[in-house]
Amino acid sequence: MGLLYEAVMKRNFIITQLEKANISDYQNKSIYQLDYQTLKYVLTMHRIQNS
């Protein structure tokens, strides 16, 4: 249960960060439909572009 819980919490954290940045979709997909790796990519690119 610990690994699953951590994975879900990491994913939710990234989604929350994207919501705060007013990002709701990526390549015509809702952020809620994206896998963890894509979410990390979107958040990383957003932070690079806005730093």
C-alpha positions as CSV (number, residue, x, y, z in Angstrom):
1,M,0.0,0.0,0.0
2,G,2.9,2.4,0.7
3,L,4.2,2.5,-2.9
4,L,0.7,3.0,-4.4
5,Y,-0.1,5.7,-1.9
6,E,3.2,7.6,-2.6
7,A,2.6,7.3,-6.4
8,V,-0.9,8.7,-6.1
9,M,0.3,11.5,-3.8
10,K,3.0,12.5,-6.2
11,R,0.6,12.6,-9.1
12,N,-1.9,14.6,-7.1
13,F,0.8,17.1,-6.1
14,I,1.8,17.7,-9.7
15,I,-1.8,18.1,-10.7
16,T,-2.3,20.6,-8.0
17,Q,0.7,22.6,-9.1
18,L,-0.6,22.6,-12.7
19,E,-4.0,23.8,-11.5
20,K,-2.4,26.6,-9.6
21,A,-0.6,27.6,-12.8
22,N,-4.0,27.6,-14.7
23,I,-2.9,24.6,-16.8
24,S,-5.9,22.3,-17.4
25,D,-4.9,20.4,-20.5
26,Y,-1.9,19.4,-22.6
27,Q,-2.1,18.4,-26.3
28,N,-5.9,18.4,-26.1
29,K,-6.0,16.0,-23.1
30,S,-7.1,16.9,-19.6
31,I,-4.3,16.9,-17.1
32,Y,-6.4,14.2,-15.2
33,Q,-6.0,11.8,-18.2
34,L,-2.2,12.2,-18.4
35,D,0.3,9.7,-17.0
36,Y,2.8,10.6,-14.4
37,Q,5.8,11.1,-16.7
38,T,3.8,13.4,-19.0
39,L,2.6,15.4,-16.0
40,K,6.2,15.8,-14.8
41,Y,7.2,17.0,-18.2
42,V,4.4,19.5,-18.5
43,L,5.2,20.9,-15.0
44,T,8.9,21.0,-15.7
45,M,8.4,22.9,-19.0
46,H,6.1,25.3,-17.3
47,R,8.7,26.1,-14.6
48,I,11.5,26.5,-17.2
49,Q,9.4,28.9,-19.3
50,N,8.4,30.9,-16.3
51,S,11.6,31.2,-14.4
